[in-house]
Amino acid sequence: MSLFLRGTLVLVVTAFLGECLEFVINMILARELGEAGLGTYMSILPTVFLIVILSSMELPISLSKFFAEREETYHRGMLHYAFRFAVITTCVLLVLMVLIYTWTPLFQGYHPGIRWLILIVIPIVAFTSITRGYFMGIQKMSKIAVANFLRKGIQLLLLVSIYQFLSFDVDVSILIALGTLIASEGVVFVYLMHAYFHAIKGNRKKSHLTLTNSEMRKSVLSVSLPTTMLRIFHALTHAVQPFLIKWTLVLSGMGMSEANEHFGMLAGIALTIGFFPSFIAFSMLIVLIPTVSEKASAKDMEGIITHLKQVMWITLGYGVPAVLLYYLLGDYLTETFFHSVSSSYYLKLLWPYFLFHFLVFPLQAFLIGLGLVKDALLHTIWSSVFSFSLIYLLGSRFGMEGVIVGMNAGSVLITMLHYFTICRELETTIWLKSAIKM
């Protein structure tokens, strides 16, 4: 079995278990927060994720690419530089967030503890990103798999322990939901830092070479900056999307409370069920970035094409049955797990959105590995503008059905842009033929 398929399999198995835990977590949140509270929680999360992205500066991607392309003798110098970079990033962001809290109404109207939680998560994410990038780059995917599973397991344990024995109002319940998420990140931080120091213990006596600061800065920022811009834009669109959808629903004739409930059914139930198999796509993304980077640096285009065909067939192999299941058994799934029959209608309509997004994640890894991060950013901008325009134009007239058409169209567009760009870069044909080599 190839290193790519073996690493993917490890991540897929543990990610499946983690996704099962995530599913239970969302069930608990839906029960404890209610549809309106869940809508509020889902509206806060995109902003929190934006801050997380700024904290990480996409170091897992840039460092994994560096470690995959460079000999081991250069790793130690880059790690030292990355830790200095993380310290500077953390200090700047902490000062910036304090100023934002002082000058803007960010998170006002919510529990005041949310502001403190955001400050705590910044250094945790910044330093965890380095260890993630290191283990991804040297292809120790078992460490990443355990970390991902541990995060979900700790969050579930905390949620069950707290909600089982105590009762809170909605504002405090939302704070607790966010607090358990950040506490689980803290546990992952401790695990990965321990694993990191254990891994490098035997390498300290080995000879090593160090690049100049300008070379290391270029290696990090040439990937981190465009990738961070990509993630920031993605996070911004997801932060704006809840408000756009709810505003559009109000324009279509719904009341604000009703619009918030419908958004809760869309984001908290339909998207939760629909994206359940996406752990496979994320697993491939994590493995593909160092794999494609290594082959691209070696000019092994045939190997990259082989992986592209493998990815396409694997995605179609699980994606098509998944969306068929949603369409045929949507009522049963939403009623059984979330006690909501009406949200099944949204789940069925969103099948193109899910299927094409399963393809987007690994295709984005190919773009990063091939050095086409700017193309990925442009594709995201074009598809988001297109999708948001349709959401507004159709949603304000046809309600949630129009919103979903806009979401589906944007998903199809970005997938096509990614795929044709990769094929153009590899100078390969568009059709697929089996290339799964065990």
Secondary structure, 3 states (H helix, E strand, C coil): CCHHHHHHHHHHHHHHHHHHHHHHHHHHHHHHHHHHHHHHHHHHHHHHHHHHHHHHCCHHHHHHHHHHHCCHHHHHHHHHHHHHHHHHHHHHHHHHHHHHHHHCCCCCCCCCHHHHHHHHHHHHHHHHHHHHHHHHHCCCHHHHHHHHHHHHHHHHHHHHHHHHHCCCCHHHHHHHHHHHHHHHHHHHHHHHHHHHHHHHHHHCCCCCCCCCHHHHHHHHHHHHHHHHHHHHHHHHHHHHHHHHHHHHHHHCCCCHHHHHHHHHHHHHHHHHHHCCCHHHHHHHHHHHHHHHHHHHHCCCHHHHHHHHHHHHHHHHHHHHHHHHHHHHHHHHHHHHHHCCCCHHHHHHHCHHHHHHHHHHHHHHHHHHHCCCHHHHHHHHHHHHHHHHHHHHHHHHHHCHHHHHHHHHHHHHHHHHHHHHHHHHHHCCCCCCCCCCCC
